[in-house]
Amino acid sequence: MLLFVENGVAEFGGLQGDYEYIAFERDNLAEALIHAMDYVLAITSIPLTCTVEGPNKLHFRIGAKISPEQQIEELKEFVARHPSNVQGRVELAKLIAETQDRATGVAELRKLANEFSNVSQIHHDLAHQLEKLEDLPGALLSFQRALDLKAGDYRNYRCYGKCLHRYALPLSDAVVKRSSLDKANGCSNELLLSVGKLSSRKFKGICSL
């Protein structure tokens, strides 16, 4: 279940089980909606097609027959028309990484991370692609950069903590391993604070690493 939780809400009852939370500001829902789309696209197995119209208009089609190659060409045309649209360039790099060549997509995300070094989301997306390349040290650096830039985004704590936990498990040095696992668990506590200090019981599903 995916829940939207307004910043400042401390408690709500009657819910049990494992949940994902997205914090939002009442006066600005755009960022929360983008996070929700990221979540849905990450867990769905249904083919989706995204068509871009203008700088802020996206159309998603379920079960569309358009090929990844066609989607990439459409995004390339969009980026050519709107070279300053960072999100379009990020989505193009991610699509290339997922459907054609991960190394090429990662190289483009690295370029974007250097060009727009203060945009947290780019570092976050790059980190996930590095995870898929099994470059966990590189992924941790990118997650840390995203967290430094945007400490209020709960996803940065969650994803950094999970990546750190995964990195620490095979370590042979017991001291370093314990320290890394403790730090990963500490991200769970920061995660709780970042979404309004909801009870740890209700966050168990997304905080357990």
Residue pairs with C-beta under 8 A, 6 or more apart in sequence:
1 15
1 17
1 18
1 19
1 20
2 19
2 20
2 21
2 22
2 36
2 39
2 40
3 15
3 19
3 20
3 21
3 22
4 21
4 22
4 24
4 32
4 36
5 12
5 21
5 22
5 23
5 24
5 195
5 196
5 198
6 23
6 24
6 25
6 26
6 196
7 23
7 24
7 25
7 195
7 196
8 196
9 196
9 198
10 196
10 197
10 198
11 198
11 199
15 202
17 205
18 204
18 205
18 206
19 202
19 203
19 205
19 206
20 39
20 205
20 206
21 154
21 195
21 198
21 203
21 206
22 32
22 35
22 36
22 39
23 32
23 152
23 154
23 194
23 195
23 196
24 31
24 32
25 31
25 32
35 155
37 60
41 48
46 62
46 63
47 62
47 63
47 64
48 60
48 61
48 62
48 64
49 60
49 61
49 64
49 66
49 71
50 58
50 59
50 60
50 61
50 71
50 91
51 58
51 59
51 61
51 74
52 58
52 59
52 74
52 75
52 78
52 88
53 59
55 82
55 85
68 95
68 98
68 99
68 100
69 99
69 100
71 95
71 99
72 92
72 95
72 96
72 99
72 100
75 88
75 91
75 92
75 95
76 92
78 85
78 88
79 85
79 88
79 89
79 92
82 88
83 89
86 112
86 116
86 119
86 122
89 108
89 112
90 109
90 112
90 121
90 122
90 125
92 108
93 105
93 106
93 108
93 109
93 112
93 125
94 105
94 109
94 125
94 129
95 105
96 104
96 105
96 108
97 104
97 105
97 106
97 109
97 129
97 132
98 105
102 129
102 132
102 133
103 133
105 129
106 126
106 129
106 130
106 133
109 122
109 125
109 126
109 129
110 126
112 119
112 122
112 126
113 119
113 122
113 123
113 126
113 142
113 145
116 122
118 149
119 149
120 145
120 146
120 147
120 149
120 150
120 153
120 156
121 146
123 142
123 143
123 145
123 146
123 149
124 142
124 143
124 146
124 153
124 155
124 156
124 159
126 142
127 138
127 139
127 140
127 141
127 142
127 143
127 146
127 159
127 160
127 163
128 139
128 159
130 136
130 138
130 139
130 142
131 139
131 163
131 166
136 163
136 166
136 167
137 167
139 163
140 160
140 163
140 164
140 167
143 156
143 159
143 160
143 163
144 160
146 153
146 156
146 160
147 153
147 156
147 157
147 160
150 156
151 194
152 194
153 194
154 191
154 194
154 195
157 187
157 188
157 190
157 191
157 194
158 187
158 191
158 206
158 207
160 187
161 184
161 185
161 186
161 187
161 188
161 191
161 209
162 184
162 209
164 180
164 183
164 184
164 187
165 180
165 181
165 184
165 209
167 180
168 176
168 177
168 180
168 181
168 184
169 177
169 181
171 177
171 180
184 209
185 209
187 209
188 200
188 203
188 207
188 208
188 209
191 203
191 206
191 207
192 198
192 200
192 203
192 207
200 207
